Amino acid sequence: MKTARFCGAMVAITLLAAACGDDSPSANPNEAPRVIGEGEKALNLIVWAGYAEDGSTSPDYDWVHPFQDKTGCIVKSKIAATSDEMFQLMSTGQYDGVSASGDSSVRLIDAGLVSPVNTSLIQNYADLSSFLKNQPYNTSGGKNYGIPHGWGANYLMWNSDVVTTAPDSWNVVFDKASPYKGKVTAYDAPIYIADAALYLKTAQPDLGIKDPYSLTQKQFDASVALLKDQHSIIGEYWNDYSKAASAFEQGSTVLGTTWQVIKNTAELAGSKNLQAVLPKEGATGWSDTWMVSSKAAHPNCMYMWMDYITSPDVQAQVAYYFGEAPANPKACADIATRYQDTTHCDVFKATDEAFAKSISFWATPRKKCLDGSGNDCVPFVDWIKAWTEIKG
Amino acid sequence: MLIFYVGSLASLFLTSLYRLNEDGSGIEKVIGLQNYKELAHNSVYLDITLRTLKIAVLVTLLDIVLALPIAFFMAKVVSPRFRRLLVAAVLVPLWASYLVKAFSWRAIIGSPGGVLDKTFGMSPNYGEIGLVIVLAYLWLPYMVVPIYAGLERLPDSLLDASSDLGAHFGFTFRKVVLPLLMPAIVAGSVFTFSLSLGDYIAVDLVGGNTQVIGSVVFDTFSADLPFAAAFAVVPVIIMVAYILGIRRTGALENL
């Protein structure tokens, strides 16, 4: 009797799940819209920390409220710490858009979670740096799947009170005998394996690494081995930017990979001894894209947001706050007037196409090598497993 | 209630039998044991499981040691009015957000620059020891309350009788109080043990580079859901075994 009732309940649940599971998307998600309709009064975003500031971190940085006043779209933003988290959040279908980096954007396109974007609806699209358009990480099958937002590198940061010799190479974070043992940090995500591969590209040229995201098993194993050695000097890994900022601020971490926004956050909290540099081996980095969910409940507000965030004035604010190169070079003039900073775009080489090409932007490793070198590259699934092993 | 509870566990178990497709972009709903094989095959997962168990055991023992005198003092020593105040004091930390408490401990045990480091010049810093301390702090009320309840049920006359017969306090405690209190302690340990087994947030905040089952599940679930589900089944099995094991002690009636 008990069993029968239990089974009945299970059947009921299955039916319920089937009824709810069929959430047919509005309009055709494989077609980009022709016009932006009326705003839906709401917008749910998944963003990197610092991309949708509403004044709560610092009252000086607020570009969400002006957008809400202008469009009536009330923004709810959810900060994601890693690309994997972004992918996971997008697959819930509860968000309208995302600021995806290259190591999730392709996965999002492949999984059908994002829709093609009609770039002609974005007034500022024409002004964006041409080397960011029609790239493998935002375009697939000749269709654009997003609007470039900005780009930058992962820097090496140190506390100059403790680390008195300014480093210029990533070797300081891979040195097993580091004098800063226990106070070194690294980014806590499988994609960080590419940082080791990038270092080995110069440090061990006989491995023949060309692209840190297209690794043969041998190159991959060497990178993983390097990171296993590094594990002994790591105090803690970070993927939450505020945790990383507080660790640097307190001094429990004195050396490691960072984002400019972490340095800025720590400095807003009072740190005065942090330095960051782009080491001589080059760096991994990101080039971010605003993408529209294929299940977006508020697509019009999302288009309004994409147009807003790429306008020179807003690009200036977000690029200055986050510490990145704006996708829209017109923002440089706005940064100069708004923040009296004429060097920002030079520092981040915002219009330097050759420099942008030298950064190894995050990408999703696949079996079919991204750099076209063959079909024997280590796929991302193995990167994830290896990352667990590295941390032990 | 039961349906949702059992249903989610069933779906967890079912998911753990699926696998990721070739390019890792989706899940293939093919039943197989490959995730469990991988768990068994790669020694890193055994290490992580044993480490998680070790932490859970240490947290539980530390909580027992801390909770016994607190609960005894509350139940047998102080006046009834002061007792109510102490019960409230033990429960008050539960009202504060878990996250805030864990984050405050970051500021306390961090080294250098943490409160402990600045005050005493030494600190466990982020790592396994720090983690055990923080978890023991977080779950302490869950141990104090059952033991306190157990002591309240223990008649004072037994203590008096023992001391009238010449037993000193330590002897009375070992031979009279502890055996009668065992079910309450075991009941508390179910809480502290299972909460420690599943935690990943405090681990992330104060565990340094310590990896436990919860953190691996959290790190992998977005990219490889079936594998994360398989690893999440492990603590479920451990807890079921633990509860089956203690059913004989009668502790479950104290929950």
Interface residues (C-beta under 8 A of the other chain):
Chain A: F6 A9 M10 I13 T82 D84 E85 F87 Q88 R107 D110 A111 G182 D188 P190 H231 I234 G235 E236 Y237 D240 K243 S246 A247 Q250 G251 S252 R366 K367 P379 F380 V381 I384 K385 W387 T388 E389 K391 G392
Chain B: I3 V6 G7 L20 E22 D23 G24 S25 G26 E38 N42 V44 Y45 D47 I48 R106 A107 G110 S111 P112 G113 G114 N125 Y126 D204 L205 G207 G208 N209 Q211 V216 D219 T220 F221 S222 A223 D224 F227
